[in-house]
Amino acid sequence: MTVLVRALRPDVPADAEGFARVRRLALPYILYTPDSVRHTVTHLRPDARFRPLVAEEDGEIIGTAQVHLIPDSPEPGQGALNIYVRPDRTRRGAGRLLVRAAEEYLTGLGATKLLAWALDEPANRAFAERRGYRRGRSAHFLRLDLAHGGLPPLPAVPPGVELRTAADFADDPRPLFDLDAETVLDEPSDVDVEFTDYDAWVEEVWHHPLLNRELTTAACVDGRPVAFTVAYTDGDGRYSSAMTGTARAHRGRGLAKLAKVHSLYRARAAGVAEAFTGNDTGNDPMIAINEWLGYEVCATEVRYVRELG
């Protein structure tokens, strides 16, 4: 049996389905669907030079790679490669071939720093370190059983605060972009990210097929969102918090917690069975919120970095 690496063909249904299937098996804590795979390929900014790859064995997709430059960072020359292989198809060389192809592509674009996430397991750590990657920060995946678990009592909305959904901003999502752009500056990361292109944000984020505008919830003061939680759903009973944050001037009031718990109550009422989120291990405020909500750690991942040249 021979493993071959090639570019993903997003317009071929079997490719998008195979890519999403591998990701769901390897990373069940992140939502992927064929539509979301196609959306990312189609709408990620051109300067990202996005190149999704698949590893194929006898016509079956067994591994995937998301390979791109990081366009929202003010520091040039940073590339990302995230490699995942089906857990039941490891030790066939797929990961090695995908990494080689990804690194060749990024170095050809002039990347001087490569960043990759890997699940914090012995085989993954050894794989990365053999290839010259050094261990960086870590983050947790968390799961909440909405079907069988409980949520804390629903808190009252304080005076002067109004809860609205993203659907309420359908005619003009710019206020949500402004809040997203502010809060992403303080999100723990190895890469400084700045959102400056509103039109790109609309294409990539606002029109993302997993974005659930009825469950995405913002706490508003004087009609403007000052805290929010972004909800993704996959139509298969699963929910993911894509981003939760508060504008700096309104922190310490519990508004992000308020938005998130109200979103989860409505998600449960809509039939969502399980919810996922992620936390940087040093993000104590969000860790406290998620513990209060009842989330439990289900996996840990590590950011690996390789400096070139």
C-alpha positions in Angstrom: 0.0 0.0 0.0 1.4 3.4 -1.1 0.7 6.7 0.6 0.7 9.8 -1.7 0.4 13.4 -0.8 -1.5 15.8 -3.1 -3.4 19.1 -3.0 -7.0 19.0 -1.7 -9.6 19.4 -4.5 -12.3 21.4 -2.7 -14.7 21.2 -5.6 -14.7 17.4 -5.4 -17.2 16.3 -2.8 -15.2 13.2 -1.8 -12.2 15.3 -1.0 -14.0 17.8 1.3 -15.8 14.9 3.0 -12.6 13.0 3.5 -10.8 16.0 4.9 -13.6 16.7 7.3 -13.8 13.0 8.3 -10.1 12.8 9.2 -10.3 16.0 11.2 -13.3 14.8 13.2 -11.7 11.5 14.0 -8.3 13.0 14.9 -9.7 16.2 16.6 -13.3 15.5 17.8 -13.1 18.6 19.9 -13.2 21.0 16.8 -16.1 21.2 14.4 -15.5 20.4 10.8 -17.9 19.8 8.0 -17.4 19.5 4.2 -18.9 23.0 3.9 -16.6 24.5 6.4 -13.6 22.9 4.6 -14.7 24.4 1.3 -15.4 27.8 2.9 -11.9 28.0 4.4 -10.2 27.1 1.0 -12.4 29.6 -0.8 -12.3 32.5 1.6 -9.1 32.6 3.4 -7.3 35.7 2.4 -5.1 35.4 -0.8 -2.0 36.6 1.0 -2.3 33.6 3.3 -1.3 31.5 0.3 -3.4 28.7 1.8 -2.6 25.2 0.5 -4.6 22.3 2.1 -3.0 18.9 1.5 -4.2 15.3 1.9 -2.4 12.0 2.3 -4.2 9.3 0.3 -3.7 5.5 0.6 -5.4 3.4 -2.0 -7.9 6.1 -2.8 -8.8 6.8 0.8 -7.9 10.1 2.5 -6.1 9.2 5.7 -4.2 12.4 6.6 -4.6 16.2 6.2 -2.6 19.4 6.4 -3.6 23.0 6.6 -0.6 25.0 5.4 -0.5 28.8 5.1 1.2 32.0 5.9 -0.2 34.1 8.8 -1.6 37.2 7.1 -3.0 38.9 10.2 0.3 39.1 12.0 2.4 42.3 11.8 5.5 40.1 11.9 6.2 38.7 8.4 7.5 35.3 7.5 5.4 33.2 9.8 3.9 30.0 8.5 1.5 27.5 10.0 1.2 23.8 9.3 -1.3 21.6 11.2 -1.0 18.0 10.4 -3.5 15.3 11.4 -3.7 11.6 10.5 -6.6 9.3 11.2 -5.9 7.5 14.5 -6.5 4.2 12.9 -4.2 4.9 10.0 -1.0 6.0 11.7 2.5 4.6 11.2 2.1 4.5 7.4 4.3 7.5 6.7 1.4 9.9 6.0 2.4 12.4 8.7 6.1 12.5 7.6 5.1 13.0 4.0 2.7 15.8 4.8 5.2 17.6 7.0 7.8 17.4 4.3 5.5 18.8 1.6 4.2 21.6 3.9 7.7 22.7 4.9 8.9 22.8 1.3 5.9 24.9 0.4 6.3 27.4 3.2 10.0 27.8 2.9 9.5 28.4 -0.8 7.2 31.3 0.2 10.0 32.7 2.3 8.7 31.6 5.8 11.3 31.9 8.5 9.3 30.6 11.4 7.0 27.5 11.3 4.3 27.0 13.9 2.3 23.8 14.4 -0.2 22.4 16.9 0.0 18.8 18.1 -1.9 16.8 20.6 0.1 16.4 23.8 0.9 12.7 23.5 4.3 11.0 23.6 4.3 9.9 19.9 3.3 13.4 18.7 5.9 15.1 20.9 8.7 12.8 19.6 7.6 13.3 16.0 7.8 17.1 16.3 11.0 17.2 18.2 12.8 14.9 15.8 12.1 17.4 13.1 13.6 20.3 14.9 10.5 21.8 16.5 10.7 23.1 20.1 7.8 22.9 22.5 6.0 26.1 23.3 2.8 27.0 25.1 -0.1 24.6 25.7 -3.8 24.8 25.5 -6.7 22.6 26.7 -9.8 21.3 24.8 -12.8 21.2 27.1 -16.2 19.5 26.8 -19.6 20.1 28.3 -22.3 17.5 28.3 -25.4 19.5 27.6 -27.6 16.5 27.1 -27.0 14.9 30.5 -25.1 17.5 32.6 -26.3 20.7 34.3 -25.7 24.4 33.8 -25.4 26.9 36.6 -28.4 29.0 37.4 -29.1 31.5 34.7 -28.0 34.9 36.0 -30.1 38.0 35.6 -29.1 40.6 33.0 -27.8 43.7 34.9 -29.4 47.1 34.5 -28.1 49.0 31.4 -27.1 45.8 29.6 -29.0 44.1 26.8 -28.4 40.7 25.4 -28.6 40.5 21.6 -27.7 37.8 19.1 -25.6 38.1 16.0 -28.8 37.8 13.9 -29.7 41.3 15.3 -26.7 42.7 13.5 -27.5 41.0 10.1 -27.8 44.4 8.4 -24.6 45.8 9.8 -22.1 43.4 11.5 -19.5 46.2 11.8 -19.9 46.6 15.6 -19.2 42.9 16.1 -16.1 43.2 13.9 -14.9 46.2 16.0 -15.3 44.1 19.2 -13.6 41.1 17.7 -10.7 43.2 16.5 -10.2 44.7 20.0 -10.5 41.4 22.0 -8.2 39.4 19.6 -5.4 41.7 20.6 -5.4 40.3 24.1 -6.0 36.6 23.2 -3.0 34.5 24.4 -1.0 33.4 21.3 2.5 32.8 20.0 1.6 35.2 17.1 0.4 38.8 17.4 -2.8 39.1 15.4 -4.5 42.3 14.2 -7.8 42.4 12.4 -7.7 45.4 10.1 -9.6 44.2 7.0 -13.3 44.4 7.6 -14.3 43.0 4.1 -12.0 40.0 4.7 -13.5 39.5 8.1 -17.0 39.5 6.6 -16.0 36.8 4.1 -14.1 34.6 6.5 -15.9 35.0 9.8 -19.4 36.5 9.2 -20.2 34.2 6.4 -18.6 31.1 7.9 -21.0 28.1 7.4 -20.7 27.0 11.0 -21.5 30.4 12.5 -24.8 30.2 14.3 -26.0 33.7 14.5 -29.0 32.9 16.7 -26.7 31.4 19.4 -23.8 33.9 19.0 -24.6 36.3 21.8 -23.4 39.8 22.7 -23.9 41.9 25.8 -24.6 45.4 24.7 -24.4 48.8 26.4 -26.0 51.7 24.8 -26.8 49.5 21.8 -23.2 48.5 21.1 -21.7 45.1 21.8 -19.1 45.2 24.6 -18.8 41.4 25.3 -19.6 38.4 23.2 -19.4 34.7 22.6 -19.2 33.3 19.1 -21.1 30.0 18.6 -20.4 27.4 15.9 -22.8 24.5 15.4 -22.4 21.6 12.9 -26.1 20.4 12.6 -25.1 17.2 14.4 -25.8 18.2 17.9 -22.4 19.8 18.6 -21.6 23.4 19.6 -18.2 25.1 19.8 -17.2 28.5 21.3 -15.1 30.0 18.6 -14.3 33.2 20.6 -15.3 34.8 23.8 -14.2 38.2 24.9 -14.9 41.6 26.5 -13.9 45.1 25.5 -11.3 46.4 27.8 -13.4 49.2 29.3 -16.1 46.8 30.4 -14.0 44.0 31.9 -14.6 42.8 35.4 -18.4 42.9 35.2 -19.0 39.3 34.2 -20.4 40.2 30.8 -18.6 37.5 28.9 -19.8 34.9 31.4 -23.3 36.3 31.0 -23.2 36.0 27.2 -21.8 32.5 27.2 -24.2 31.0 29.8 -27.2 32.5 28.0 -26.0 31.1 24.7 -25.5 27.7 26.2 -29.0 27.7 27.7 -30.5 28.5 24.3 -28.2 25.9 22.6 -29.5 23.2 25.0 -33.1 24.2 24.3 -32.4 23.9 20.6 -31.3 20.3 21.0 -27.5 20.7 21.2 -26.0 17.7 23.0 -22.4 18.6 23.7 -20.4 21.8 23.7 -16.7 22.3 23.2 -14.3 25.1 23.9 -10.6 25.7 24.2 -8.4 27.6 26.7 -4.8 28.6 26.7 -3.3 27.1 29.9 -2.5 30.7 31.2 -5.9 32.2 30.4 -7.1 32.2 34.0 -10.2 34.4 33.6 -11.7 32.1 30.8 -10.6 29.0 32.7 -12.6 30.2 35.7 -15.7 30.9 33.5 -15.6 27.5 31.9 -15.1 25.7 35.2 -18.2 27.5 36.5 -20.1 26.5 33.4 -19.2 22.8 34.0 -16.7 22.2 31.2 -14.1 19.5 31.7 -10.7 19.1 30.1 -10.8 16.4 27.4 -7.4 16.8 25.7 -4.4 19.1 25.6 -2.4 20.4 22.7 1.0 21.9 22.4 2.3 24.6 20.0 5.6 23.7 18.4 7.9 26.2 16.8 10.7 25.8 14.3 13.0 28.7 13.5 14.5 28.6 10.0 17.7 30.1 8.6 
